[in-house]
Amino acid sequence: MASSRKNRALHIDRQAVSALALAKSGLLSPVDQLMSEEQTKDIIQTKTFHGKSFPFPFLLSPSGQRNIEILESAKKGECLDLIVDKEPMGWICVDEIFEIDTTERLKQIYGTDNLSHPGVTATAERLGPYAITGEYEINQTNIKANIDLIEKAKQRIEAKHTTAIMIASNPLHRGHERLIRQSLEHSDLIVLFLLKPFSSEATLDYDTRYKVLNYFVTNYLPKNRVIIVEFETNYLFAGYNEVILDAIVASNYGCDKLIIGANHAGVGMYYDHNKNKSVLDTLKGIDIDIETISEFVYCNTCKTLVSVKTCPHGQHHHISYHSESILELMKTGLLPPAVLVRKELSSIILTALFPKRFKNLEKLYYDILPNAGILEQHNETDFYIELMNLYQTTSLT
């Protein structure tokens, strides 16, 4: 490969790098390369590639006038550098360049081209009119590390059955805990793919969500049977084909089961020939079992966490675990009740959301919380935990 000072370059973003790395590492198999114009037309018609399900063409079509000029003048066999924020991330040698319909591309990914959809808007801005295909290399260090992590975890306990759960943990709540524990009953190893979006819209950043999830796994689950793997959710996973792609990636990571919630937006229920079906019924050739789990709620009559399918009491007796609403409480600075989120986890999140919140933490701690009568150093996380203990005191309520 020639020096980047001699090669012309395409300027791409980190989402494109993420997608290219997934394919290059084999995690999108049977797709391991950018698609030609002929392959693109075929997959649009069949939704399959080499006899296996794949929802849309795998393309690189970067936007920007500079990229368009490069693609319009590039010749077959020419090698172009792939640059992200002025940093070389790989290269691609031109085999074919062809025009694409960007509106149709949006519909293939999202099922719509309506710009009121935030994902559609973001992807439309990064889509150019030309697609390029050819042999390429891309930086994929993190993916290789994740593959090794899962393989070593399987070998360590000689796992025969490995289950994947895609989880945002935004925030991690009691419903998530029950889902993970229930999955452990039927699997040797659980791989929690912690979603890491490229957008900055999430209130809880990845590091905080990882810290919370890792605390739960380390302190409340069997050792060596649950691991956390970073999973970048690039634009490929933003549309209604998310479940299909999740299944493909999980299978290629070596998992034999994927757990999803029954109300997952990507399941896509529809009615066909007098039967309820979903997108899962369209899968072909993907070697993984997909299990849907019903919603968990807290029933104030059963006095415990239950599945909506097994509880005989009405919805008006149920406390639902809606992440957005729980997070809304936290964003106002309130501690959610422990029935919603474990107090140790809430304390980590509130400390991250409101750093250095209290002017004199030691005085506050000493004045209103039980103590041993000696001066001790405390942090905000400790304070929230002890405050929750006071909330749970019932002798005067």
Buried (B, 14 or more C-beta within 10 A) or exposed (E): EEEBEEBBBBBBBEBBBBBBBBBBBBBBBBBBBBBBBEBBEBBEEEBBBEEBBBBBBBBBBBBBEEBBEBBEEBEEEBBBBBBBEEEBBBBBBBBBBBEBEBEEBBBBBBBBBEEEBEBBEBBBEBBBBBBBBBEBBBBBEBBEEBBEBBEEBBEEBEBEBBBBBBBBBBBBBBBBBBBBBBBBEEBBBBBBBBBBBBEEEBBBEBEBBBBBBBBBBEEBBEEEBBBBBBBBBBBBBBBBBBBBBBBBBBBBBBBBBBBBBBEBEBBBEEEEEEEEEBBBEEBEBBEBBBEBBEBBBBBEEBEEBBBBEEBEEEEEBBBBBEBEEBBEBBBEEEBBBBBBBBBBBBBBBBBBBBEEEEEEBEEBBBEEBEEEEEEEEBEBBBBBBBBBEEEEEEEEE
